[in-house]
Structures are given as structure tokens and as C-alpha cells.
């Protein structure tokens, strides 16, 4: 399960509009909204797109998407 709190913080601090992040990541805005609200799991392509768009380091990506803790 993704660390939604940390991901939302990265999105907020990016300075980019939510719609822009979704488009640049190759994710439908509605799908990204759902993922951030716990509906469904992030796919590999969504993780790659968000990592690229938000310029996440490998450590940040792993912390957000590959952690074992529950939110």
C-alpha cells in the first residue's frame, strides 16, 4: 500500500497543479484522485509516471510506493 500522506505532501510541495501532474504522469485525473483516496492500487506505469513528474529520487519512490506500513 502506498504512503498516501507522503505522496500528497510531495504533490502539494511540487507547485504543480493536480491536473498537470496527472496529465504529465499519463494518469487520468479521476484515477489519480481515486488512488489518493485509497481506491485501487497504483500500477507500475503510474508509479513511473509520478516518479518522473514529481522528480522523486529512488529512495523517495521506494518509501512512498514500496513500503509495508499502513496509512
N, CA, C and O atoms as a Maestro MAE file, in Angstrom:
{
 s_m_m2io_version
 :::
 2.0.0
}

f_m_ct {
 s_m_title
 :::
 protein
 m_atom[284] {
  # First column is atom index #
  i_m_mmod_type
  r_m_x_coord
  r_m_y_coord
  r_m_z_coord
  i_m_residue_number
  s_m_chain_name
  s_m_pdb_residue_name
  s_m_pdb_atom_name
  i_m_atomic_number
  :::
  1 25 0.839 -1.178 0.000 1 A "UNK " " N  " 7
  2 3 0.000 0.000 0.000 1 A "UNK " " CA " 6
  3 2 0.887 1.246 0.000 1 A "UNK " " C  " 6
  4 15 1.870 1.313 0.738 1 A "UNK " " O  " 8
  5 25 0.548 2.200 -0.805 2 A "UNK " " N  " 7
  6 3 1.338 3.425 -0.947 2 A "UNK " " CA " 6
  7 2 1.196 4.310 0.293 2 A "UNK " " C  " 6
  8 15 0.166 4.305 0.968 2 A "UNK " " O  " 8
  9 25 2.251 5.065 0.571 3 A "UNK " " N  " 7
  10 3 2.231 6.046 1.658 3 A "UNK " " CA " 6
  11 2 1.573 7.312 1.103 3 A "UNK " " C  " 6
  12 15 2.252 8.228 0.638 3 A "UNK " " O  " 8
  13 25 0.261 7.342 1.159 4 A "UNK " " N  " 7
  14 3 -0.529 8.416 0.554 4 A "UNK " " CA " 6
  15 2 -0.202 9.770 1.176 4 A "UNK " " C  " 6
  16 15 -0.139 10.778 0.473 4 A "UNK " " O  " 8
  17 25 0.003 9.796 2.480 5 A "UNK " " N  " 7
  18 3 0.296 11.060 3.158 5 A "UNK " " CA " 6
  19 2 1.570 11.704 2.596 5 A "UNK " " C  " 6
  20 15 1.595 12.903 2.316 5 A "UNK " " O  " 8
  21 25 2.611 10.909 2.438 6 A "UNK " " N  " 7
  22 3 3.869 11.432 1.896 6 A "UNK " " CA " 6
  23 2 3.711 11.834 0.437 6 A "UNK " " C  " 6
  24 15 4.245 12.859 0.015 6 A "UNK " " O  " 8
  25 25 2.986 11.040 -0.332 7 A "UNK " " N  " 7
  26 3 2.757 11.366 -1.744 7 A "UNK " " CA " 6
  27 2 1.983 12.669 -1.878 7 A "UNK " " C  " 6
  28 15 2.333 13.510 -2.706 7 A "UNK " " O  " 8
  29 25 0.941 12.850 -1.081 8 A "UNK " " N  " 7
  30 3 0.177 14.100 -1.129 8 A "UNK " " CA " 6
  31 2 1.058 15.288 -0.764 8 A "UNK " " C  " 6
  32 15 0.930 16.364 -1.348 8 A "UNK " " O  " 8
  33 25 1.943 15.094 0.193 9 A "UNK " " N  " 7
  34 3 2.867 16.158 0.581 9 A "UNK " " CA " 6
  35 2 3.794 16.526 -0.578 9 A "UNK " " C  " 6
  36 15 4.058 17.705 -0.814 9 A "UNK " " O  " 8
  37 25 4.287 15.516 -1.302 10 A "UNK " " N  " 7
  38 3 5.144 15.770 -2.464 10 A "UNK " " CA " 6
  39 2 4.374 16.504 -3.562 10 A "UNK " " C  " 6
  40 15 4.911 17.400 -4.213 10 A "UNK " " O  " 8
  41 25 3.122 16.119 -3.760 11 A "UNK " " N  " 7
  42 3 2.289 16.793 -4.761 11 A "UNK " " CA " 6
  43 2 2.064 18.244 -4.369 11 A "UNK " " C  " 6
  44 15 2.199 19.145 -5.197 11 A "UNK " " O  " 8
  45 25 1.721 18.469 -3.107 12 A "UNK " " N  " 7
  46 3 1.470 19.834 -2.627 12 A "UNK " " CA " 6
  47 2 2.713 20.710 -2.731 12 A "UNK " " C  " 6
  48 15 2.622 21.878 -3.107 12 A "UNK " " O  " 8
  49 25 3.874 20.150 -2.399 13 A "UNK " " N  " 7
  50 3 5.101 20.953 -2.400 13 A "UNK " " CA " 6
  51 2 5.706 21.113 -3.796 13 A "UNK " " C  " 6
  52 15 6.659 21.872 -3.973 13 A "UNK " " O  " 8
  53 25 5.161 20.406 -4.784 14 A "UNK " " N  " 7
  54 3 5.715 20.473 -6.138 14 A "UNK " " CA " 6
  55 2 5.447 21.815 -6.819 14 A "UNK " " C  " 6
  56 15 6.196 22.235 -7.701 14 A "UNK " " O  " 8
  57 25 4.368 22.480 -6.399 15 A "UNK " " N  " 7
  58 3 3.999 23.738 -7.038 15 A "UNK " " CA " 6
  59 2 3.251 23.541 -8.345 15 A "UNK " " C  " 6
  60 15 2.905 24.511 -9.020 15 A "UNK " " O  " 8
  61 25 3.001 22.282 -8.706 16 A "UNK " " N  " 7
  62 3 2.287 21.976 -9.951 16 A "UNK " " CA " 6
  63 2 0.811 21.732 -9.654 16 A "UNK " " C  " 6
  64 15 0.450 21.250 -8.581 16 A "UNK " " O  " 8
  65 25 -0.023 22.070 -10.613 17 A "UNK " " N  " 7
  66 3 -1.454 21.825 -10.480 17 A "UNK " " CA " 6
  67 2 -1.722 20.325 -10.548 17 A "UNK " " C  " 6
  68 15 -1.025 19.589 -11.247 17 A "UNK " " O  " 8
  69 25 -2.738 19.886 -9.816 18 A "UNK " " N  " 7
  70 3 -3.113 18.483 -9.773 18 A "UNK " " CA " 6
  71 2 -3.368 17.934 -11.177 18 A "UNK " " C  " 6
  72 15 -2.896 16.848 -11.516 18 A "UNK " " O  " 8
  73 25 -4.109 18.676 -11.986 19 A "UNK " " N  " 7
  74 3 -4.422 18.239 -13.346 19 A "UNK " " CA " 6
  75 2 -3.159 18.090 -14.189 19 A "UNK " " C  " 6
  76 15 -3.042 17.158 -14.985 19 A "UNK " " O  " 8
  77 25 -2.216 19.014 -14.011 20 A "UNK " " N  " 7
  78 3 -0.953 18.957 -14.750 20 A "UNK " " CA " 6
  79 2 -0.165 17.713 -14.350 20 A "UNK " " C  " 6
  80 15 0.375 17.018 -15.210 20 A "UNK " " O  " 8
  81 25 -0.096 17.429 -13.052 21 A "UNK " " N  " 7
  82 3 0.631 16.248 -12.569 21 A "UNK " " CA " 6
  83 2 0.028 14.981 -13.164 21 A "UNK " " C  " 6
  84 15 0.748 14.101 -13.636 21 A "UNK " " O  " 8
  85 25 -1.289 14.900 -13.138 22 A "UNK " " N  " 7
  86 3 -1.959 13.723 -13.694 22 A "UNK " " CA " 6
  87 2 -1.632 13.566 -15.184 22 A "UNK " " C  " 6
  88 15 -1.260 12.482 -15.632 22 A "UNK " " O  " 8
  89 25 -1.771 14.647 -15.940 23 A "UNK " " N  " 7
  90 3 -1.529 14.590 -17.389 23 A "UNK " " CA " 6
  91 2 -0.086 14.217 -17.691 23 A "UNK " " C  " 6
  92 15 0.166 13.339 -18.516 23 A "UNK " " O  " 8
  93 25 0.861 14.871 -17.037 24 A "UNK " " N  " 7
  94 3 2.283 14.603 -17.274 24 A "UNK " " CA " 6
  95 2 2.673 13.193 -16.864 24 A "UNK " " C  " 6
  96 15 3.610 12.617 -17.417 24 A "UNK " " O  " 8
  97 25 1.952 12.633 -15.890 25 A "UNK " " N  " 7
  98 3 2.239 11.283 -15.410 25 A "UNK " " CA " 6
  99 2 1.559 10.213 -16.255 25 A "UNK " " C  " 6
  100 15 1.824 9.022 -16.088 25 A "UNK " " O  " 8
  101 25 0.681 10.638 -17.163 26 A "UNK " " N  " 7
  102 3 -0.032 9.688 -18.001 26 A "UNK " " CA " 6
  103 2 -1.167 8.990 -17.278 26 A "UNK " " C  " 6
  104 15 -1.532 7.863 -17.609 26 A "UNK " " O  " 8
  105 25 -1.723 9.676 -16.281 27 A "UNK " " N  " 7
  106 3 -2.802 9.119 -15.467 27 A "UNK " " CA " 6
  107 2 -4.025 10.016 -15.628 27 A "UNK " " C  " 6
  108 15 -3.906 11.241 -15.610 27 A "UNK " " O  " 8
  109 25 -5.180 9.417 -15.783 28 A "UNK " " N  " 7
  110 3 -6.401 10.224 -15.797 28 A "UNK " " CA " 6
  111 2 -6.545 10.923 -14.457 28 A "UNK " " C  " 6
  112 15 -6.249 10.344 -13.411 28 A "UNK " " O  " 8
  113 25 -6.997 12.157 -14.490 29 A "UNK " " N  " 7
  114 3 -7.159 12.934 -13.262 29 A "UNK " " CA " 6
  115 2 -8.035 12.190 -12.257 29 A "UNK " " C  " 6
  116 15 -7.733 12.155 -11.064 29 A "UNK " " O  " 8
  117 25 -9.111 11.601 -12.743 30 A "UNK " " N  " 7
  118 3 -10.028 10.871 -11.872 30 A "UNK " " CA " 6
  119 2 -9.357 9.655 -11.235 30 A "UNK " " C  " 6
  120 15 -9.608 9.332 -10.074 30 A "UNK " " O  " 8
  121 25 -8.505 8.990 -12.007 31 A "UNK " " N  " 7
  122 3 -7.788 7.824 -11.493 31 A "UNK " " CA " 6
  123 2 -6.814 8.229 -10.408 31 A "UNK " " C  " 6
  124 15 -6.725 7.566 -9.374 31 A "UNK " " O  " 8
  125 25 -6.081 9.313 -10.629 32 A "UNK " " N  " 7
  126 3 -5.148 9.795 -9.610 32 A "UNK " " CA " 6
  127 2 -5.902 10.191 -8.352 32 A "UNK " " C  " 6
  128 15 -5.470 9.874 -7.244 32 A "UNK " " O  " 8
  129 25 -7.006 10.868 -8.508 33 A "UNK " " N  " 7
  130 3 -7.837 11.245 -7.360 33 A "UNK " " CA " 6
  131 2 -8.259 9.991 -6.589 33 A "UNK " " C  " 6
  132 15 -8.171 9.949 -5.362 33 A "UNK " " O  " 8
  133 25 -8.714 8.979 -7.314 34 A "UNK " " N  " 7
  134 3 -9.134 7.736 -6.658 34 A "UNK " " CA " 6
  135 2 -7.981 7.074 -5.910 34 A "UNK " " C  " 6
  136 15 -8.147 6.640 -4.770 34 A "UNK " " O  " 8
  137 25 -6.820 6.995 -6.545 35 A "UNK " " N  " 7
  138 3 -5.655 6.374 -5.899 35 A "UNK " " CA " 6
  139 2 -5.295 7.103 -4.605 35 A "UNK " " C  " 6
  140 15 -4.971 6.473 -3.598 35 A "UNK " " O  " 8
  141 25 -5.354 8.431 -4.641 36 A "UNK " " N  " 7
  142 3 -5.012 9.224 -3.460 36 A "UNK " " CA " 6
  143 2 -6.063 9.112 -2.361 36 A "UNK " " C  " 6
  144 15 -5.817 9.489 -1.215 36 A "UNK " " O  " 8
  145 25 -7.228 8.595 -2.717 37 A "UNK " " N  " 7
  146 3 -8.290 8.391 -1.739 37 A "UNK " " CA " 6
  147 2 -8.489 6.911 -1.418 37 A "UNK " " C  " 6
  148 15 -9.534 6.513 -0.902 37 A "UNK " " O  " 8
  149 25 -7.477 6.103 -1.727 38 A "UNK " " N  " 7
  150 3 -7.474 4.711 -1.338 38 A "UNK " " CA " 6
  151 2 -8.289 3.773 -2.202 38 A "UNK " " C  " 6
  152 15 -8.521 2.625 -1.822 38 A "UNK " " O  " 8
  153 25 -8.726 4.241 -3.358 39 A "UNK " " N  " 7
  154 3 -9.499 3.398 -4.266 39 A "UNK " " CA " 6
  155 2 -8.550 2.823 -5.305 39 A "UNK " " C  " 6
  156 15 -8.119 3.530 -6.216 39 A "UNK " " O  " 8
  157 25 -8.227 1.561 -5.174 40 A "UNK " " N  " 7
  158 3 -7.312 0.891 -6.088 40 A "UNK " " CA " 6
  159 2 -5.857 1.117 -5.710 40 A "UNK " " C  " 6
  160 15 -5.530 2.004 -4.921 40 A "UNK " " O  " 8
  161 25 -5.004 0.303 -6.285 41 A "UNK " " N  " 7
  162 3 -3.562 0.393 -6.053 41 A "UNK " " CA " 6
  163 2 -2.887 1.019 -7.262 41 A "UNK " " C  " 6
  164 15 -3.362 0.889 -8.390 41 A "UNK " " O  " 8
  165 25 -1.778 1.695 -7.015 42 A "UNK " " N  " 7
  166 3 -1.007 2.280 -8.104 42 A "UNK " " CA " 6
  167 2 -0.404 1.168 -8.953 42 A "UNK " " C  " 6
  168 15 0.123 0.188 -8.427 42 A "UNK " " O  " 8
  169 25 -0.486 1.331 -10.270 43 A "UNK " " N  " 7
  170 3 0.147 0.387 -11.191 43 A "UNK " " CA " 6
  171 2 1.605 0.793 -11.387 43 A "UNK " " C  " 6
  172 15 2.006 1.897 -11.020 43 A "UNK " " O  " 8
  173 25 2.380 -0.097 -11.962 44 A "UNK " " N  " 7
  174 3 3.791 0.194 -12.221 44 A "UNK " " CA " 6
  175 2 3.946 1.425 -13.115 44 A "UNK " " C  " 6
  176 15 4.807 2.268 -12.864 44 A "UNK " " O  " 8
  177 25 3.121 1.531 -14.152 45 A "UNK " " N  " 7
  178 3 3.248 2.678 -15.066 45 A "UNK " " CA " 6
  179 2 2.857 3.979 -14.367 45 A "UNK " " C  " 6
  180 15 3.428 5.029 -14.660 45 A "UNK " " O  " 8
  181 25 1.901 3.926 -13.457 46 A "UNK " " N  " 7
  182 3 1.517 5.126 -12.694 46 A "UNK " " CA " 6
  183 2 2.652 5.551 -11.769 46 A "UNK " " C  " 6
  184 15 2.928 6.742 -11.626 46 A "UNK " " O  " 8
  185 25 3.304 4.581 -11.144 47 A "UNK " " N  " 7
  186 3 4.428 4.879 -10.256 47 A "UNK " " CA " 6
  187 2 5.570 5.511 -11.036 47 A "UNK " " C  " 6
  188 15 6.166 6.492 -10.590 47 A "UNK " " O  " 8
  189 25 5.875 4.949 -12.199 48 A "UNK " " N  " 7
  190 3 6.942 5.505 -13.043 48 A "UNK " " CA " 6
  191 2 6.591 6.923 -13.472 48 A "UNK " " C  " 6
  192 15 7.436 7.816 -13.411 48 A "UNK " " O  " 8
  193 25 5.352 7.138 -13.905 49 A "UNK " " N  " 7
  194 3 4.932 8.467 -14.344 49 A "UNK " " CA " 6
  195 2 4.980 9.496 -13.236 49 A "UNK " " C  " 6
  196 15 5.465 10.608 -13.445 49 A "UNK " " O  " 8
  197 25 4.488 9.147 -12.068 50 A "UNK " " N  " 7
  198 3 4.521 10.087 -10.940 50 A "UNK " " CA " 6
  199 2 5.945 10.347 -10.475 50 A "UNK " " C  " 6
  200 15 6.292 11.479 -10.139 50 A "UNK " " O  " 8
  201 25 6.765 9.314 -10.455 51 A "UNK " " N  " 7
  202 3 8.167 9.485 -10.044 51 A "UNK " " CA " 6
  203 2 8.891 10.454 -10.967 51 A "UNK " " C  " 6
  204 15 9.664 11.299 -10.516 51 A "UNK " " O  " 8
  205 25 8.635 10.323 -12.254 52 A "UNK " " N  " 7
  206 3 9.267 11.207 -13.245 52 A "UNK " " CA " 6
  207 2 8.742 12.637 -13.110 52 A "UNK " " C  " 6
  208 15 9.520 13.591 -13.083 52 A "UNK " " O  " 8
  209 25 7.425 12.774 -13.026 53 A "UNK " " N  " 7
  210 3 6.809 14.096 -12.977 53 A "UNK " " CA " 6
  211 2 7.170 14.848 -11.698 53 A "UNK " " C  " 6
  212 15 7.455 16.045 -11.731 53 A "UNK " " O  " 8
  213 25 7.156 14.135 -10.574 54 A "UNK " " N  " 7
  214 3 7.457 14.764 -9.281 54 A "UNK " " CA " 6
  215 2 8.949 14.779 -8.977 54 A "UNK " " C  " 6
  216 15 9.376 15.292 -7.943 54 A "UNK " " O  " 8
  217 25 9.740 14.208 -9.892 55 A "UNK " " N  " 7
  218 3 11.201 14.136 -9.741 55 A "UNK " " CA " 6
  219 2 11.587 13.473 -8.413 55 A "UNK " " C  " 6
  220 15 12.417 13.981 -7.660 55 A "UNK " " O  " 8
  221 25 10.963 12.334 -8.158 56 A "UNK " " N  " 7
  222 3 11.269 11.592 -6.937 56 A "UNK " " CA " 6
  223 2 12.590 10.856 -7.100 56 A "UNK " " C  " 6
  224 15 12.889 10.320 -8.167 56 A "UNK " " O  " 8
  225 25 13.373 10.838 -6.032 57 A "UNK " " N  " 7
  226 3 14.574 10.012 -6.035 57 A "UNK " " CA " 6
  227 2 14.140 8.554 -5.897 57 A "UNK " " C  " 6
  228 15 12.987 8.274 -5.568 57 A "UNK " " O  " 8
  229 25 15.048 7.645 -6.143 58 A "UNK " " N  " 7
  230 3 14.719 6.231 -5.976 58 A "UNK " " CA " 6
  231 2 14.311 5.938 -4.536 58 A "UNK " " C  " 6
  232 15 13.389 5.160 -4.292 58 A "UNK " " O  " 8
  233 25 15.002 6.565 -3.583 59 A "UNK " " N  " 7
  234 3 14.667 6.358 -2.173 59 A "UNK " " CA " 6
  235 2 13.277 6.892 -1.852 59 A "UNK " " C  " 6
  236 15 12.516 6.252 -1.127 59 A "UNK " " O  " 8
  237 25 12.943 8.069 -2.391 60 A "UNK " " N  " 7
  238 3 11.605 8.627 -2.173 60 A "UNK " " CA " 6
  239 2 10.538 7.740 -2.795 60 A "UNK " " C  " 6
  240 15 9.506 7.468 -2.181 60 A "UNK " " O  " 8
  241 25 10.796 7.291 -4.021 61 A "UNK " " N  " 7
  242 3 9.860 6.403 -4.698 61 A "UNK " " CA " 6
  243 2 9.615 5.133 -3.885 61 A "UNK " " C  " 6
  244 15 8.475 4.712 -3.692 61 A "UNK " " O  " 8
  245 25 10.707 4.534 -3.413 62 A "UNK " " N  " 7
  246 3 10.582 3.297 -2.642 62 A "UNK " " CA " 6
  247 2 9.855 3.539 -1.331 62 A "UNK " " C  " 6
  248 15 9.038 2.717 -0.918 62 A "UNK " " O  " 8
  249 25 10.139 4.652 -0.673 63 A "UNK " " N  " 7
  250 3 9.476 4.985 0.583 63 A "UNK " " CA " 6
  251 2 7.979 5.141 0.383 63 A "UNK " " C  " 6
  252 15 7.185 4.683 1.205 63 A "UNK " " O  " 8
  253 25 7.596 5.783 -0.704 64 A "UNK " " N  " 7
  254 3 6.167 6.046 -0.958 64 A "UNK " " CA " 6
  255 2 5.448 4.811 -1.463 64 A "UNK " " C  " 6
  256 15 4.371 4.481 -0.966 64 A "UNK " " O  " 8
  257 25 6.009 4.135 -2.421 65 A "UNK " " N  " 7
  258 3 5.266 3.082 -3.117 65 A "UNK " " CA " 6
  259 2 5.597 1.653 -2.695 65 A "UNK " " C  " 6
  260 15 4.800 0.746 -2.935 65 A "UNK " " O  " 8
  261 25 6.733 1.438 -2.084 66 A "UNK " " N  " 7
  262 3 7.141 0.070 -1.756 66 A "UNK " " CA " 6
  263 2 7.243 -0.177 -0.263 66 A "UNK " " C  " 6
  264 15 7.923 -1.108 0.169 66 A "UNK " " O  " 8
  265 25 6.576 0.649 0.528 67 A "UNK " " N  " 7
  266 3 6.662 0.478 1.974 67 A "UNK " " CA " 6
  267 2 5.681 -0.583 2.432 67 A "UNK " " C  " 6
  268 15 4.787 -0.981 1.685 67 A "UNK " " O  " 8
  269 25 5.852 -1.033 3.651 68 A "UNK " " N  " 7
  270 3 4.999 -2.081 4.227 68 A "UNK " " CA " 6
  271 2 3.971 -1.529 5.205 68 A "UNK " " C  " 6
  272 15 3.046 -2.242 5.595 68 A "UNK " " O  " 8
  273 25 4.119 -0.270 5.606 69 A "UNK " " N  " 7
  274 3 3.237 0.264 6.634 69 A "UNK " " CA " 6
  275 2 1.873 0.642 6.072 69 A "UNK " " C  " 6
  276 15 1.722 0.884 4.874 69 A "UNK " " O  " 8
  277 25 0.907 0.687 6.940 70 A "UNK " " N  " 7
  278 3 -0.441 1.094 6.561 70 A "UNK " " CA " 6
  279 2 -0.624 2.555 6.886 70 A "UNK " " C  " 6
  280 15 -0.005 3.073 7.816 70 A "UNK " " O  " 8
  281 25 -1.483 3.234 6.116 71 A "UNK " " N  " 7
  282 3 -1.728 4.663 6.360 71 A "UNK " " CA " 6
  283 2 -2.864 4.841 7.328 71 A "UNK " " C  " 6
  284 15 -3.220 5.972 7.659 71 A "UNK " " O  " 8
  :::
 }
 m_bond[283] {
  # First column is bond index #
  i_m_from
  i_m_to
  i_m_order
  :::
  1 1 2 1
  2 2 3 1
  3 3 4 2
  4 3 5 1
  5 5 6 1
  6 6 7 1
  7 7 8 2
  8 7 9 1
  9 9 10 1
  10 10 11 1
  11 11 12 2
  12 11 13 1
  13 13 14 1
  14 14 15 1
  15 15 16 2
  16 15 17 1
  17 17 18 1
  18 18 19 1
  19 19 20 2
  20 19 21 1
  21 21 22 1
  22 22 23 1
  23 23 24 2
  24 23 25 1
  25 25 26 1
  26 26 27 1
  27 27 28 2
  28 27 29 1
  29 29 30 1
  30 30 31 1
  31 31 32 2
  32 31 33 1
  33 33 34 1
  34 34 35 1
  35 35 36 2
  36 35 37 1
  37 37 38 1
  38 38 39 1
  39 39 40 2
  40 39 41 1
  41 41 42 1
  42 42 43 1
  43 43 44 2
  44 43 45 1
  45 45 46 1
  46 46 47 1
  47 47 48 2
  48 47 49 1
  49 49 50 1
  50 50 51 1
  51 51 52 2
  52 51 53 1
  53 53 54 1
  54 54 55 1
  55 55 56 2
  56 55 57 1
  57 57 58 1
  58 58 59 1
  59 59 60 2
  60 59 61 1
  61 61 62 1
  62 62 63 1
  63 63 64 2
  64 63 65 1
  65 65 66 1
  66 66 67 1
  67 67 68 2
  68 67 69 1
  69 69 70 1
  70 70 71 1
  71 71 72 2
  72 71 73 1
  73 73 74 1
  74 74 75 1
  75 75 76 2
  76 75 77 1
  77 77 78 1
  78 78 79 1
  79 79 80 2
  80 79 81 1
  81 81 82 1
  82 82 83 1
  83 83 84 2
  84 83 85 1
  85 85 86 1
  86 86 87 1
  87 87 88 2
  88 87 89 1
  89 89 90 1
  90 90 91 1
  91 91 92 2
  92 91 93 1
  93 93 94 1
  94 94 95 1
  95 95 96 2
  96 95 97 1
  97 97 98 1
  98 98 99 1
  99 99 100 2
  100 99 101 1
  101 101 102 1
  102 102 103 1
  103 103 104 2
  104 103 105 1
  105 105 106 1
  106 106 107 1
  107 107 108 2
  108 107 109 1
  109 109 110 1
  110 110 111 1
  111 111 112 2
  112 111 113 1
  113 113 114 1
  114 114 115 1
  115 115 116 2
  116 115 117 1
  117 117 118 1
  118 118 119 1
  119 119 120 2
  120 119 121 1
  121 121 122 1
  122 122 123 1
  123 123 124 2
  124 123 125 1
  125 125 126 1
  126 126 127 1
  127 127 128 2
  128 127 129 1
  129 129 130 1
  130 130 131 1
  131 131 132 2
  132 131 133 1
  133 133 134 1
  134 134 135 1
  135 135 136 2
  136 135 137 1
  137 137 138 1
  138 138 139 1
  139 139 140 2
  140 139 141 1
  141 141 142 1
  142 142 143 1
  143 143 144 2
  144 143 145 1
  145 145 146 1
  146 146 147 1
  147 147 148 2
  148 147 149 1
  149 149 150 1
  150 150 151 1
  151 151 152 2
  152 151 153 1
  153 153 154 1
  154 154 155 1
  155 155 156 2
  156 155 157 1
  157 157 158 1
  158 158 159 1
  159 159 160 2
  160 159 161 1
  161 161 162 1
  162 162 163 1
  163 163 164 2
  164 163 165 1
  165 165 166 1
  166 166 167 1
  167 167 168 2
  168 167 169 1
  169 169 170 1
  170 170 171 1
  171 171 172 2
  172 171 173 1
  173 173 174 1
  174 174 175 1
  175 175 176 2
  176 175 177 1
  177 177 178 1
  178 178 179 1
  179 179 180 2
  180 179 181 1
  181 181 182 1
  182 182 183 1
  183 183 184 2
  184 183 185 1
  185 185 186 1
  186 186 187 1
  187 187 188 2
  188 187 189 1
  189 189 190 1
  190 190 191 1
  191 191 192 2
  192 191 193 1
  193 193 194 1
  194 194 195 1
  195 195 196 2
  196 195 197 1
  197 197 198 1
  198 198 199 1
  199 199 200 2
  200 199 201 1
  201 201 202 1
  202 202 203 1
  203 203 204 2
  204 203 205 1
  205 205 206 1
  206 206 207 1
  207 207 208 2
  208 207 209 1
  209 209 210 1
  210 210 211 1
  211 211 212 2
  212 211 213 1
  213 213 214 1
  214 214 215 1
  215 215 216 2
  216 215 217 1
  217 217 218 1
  218 218 219 1
  219 219 220 2
  220 219 221 1
  221 221 222 1
  222 222 223 1
  223 223 224 2
  224 223 225 1
  225 225 226 1
  226 226 227 1
  227 227 228 2
  228 227 229 1
  229 229 230 1
  230 230 231 1
  231 231 232 2
  232 231 233 1
  233 233 234 1
  234 234 235 1
  235 235 236 2
  236 235 237 1
  237 237 238 1
  238 238 239 1
  239 239 240 2
  240 239 241 1
  241 241 242 1
  242 242 243 1
  243 243 244 2
  244 243 245 1
  245 245 246 1
  246 246 247 1
  247 247 248 2
  248 247 249 1
  249 249 250 1
  250 250 251 1
  251 251 252 2
  252 251 253 1
  253 253 254 1
  254 254 255 1
  255 255 256 2
  256 255 257 1
  257 257 258 1
  258 258 259 1
  259 259 260 2
  260 259 261 1
  261 261 262 1
  262 262 263 1
  263 263 264 2
  264 263 265 1
  265 265 266 1
  266 266 267 1
  267 267 268 2
  268 267 269 1
  269 269 270 1
  270 270 271 1
  271 271 272 2
  272 271 273 1
  273 273 274 1
  274 274 275 1
  275 275 276 2
  276 275 277 1
  277 277 278 1
  278 278 279 1
  279 279 280 2
  280 279 281 1
  281 281 282 1
  282 282 283 1
  283 283 284 2
  :::
 }
}
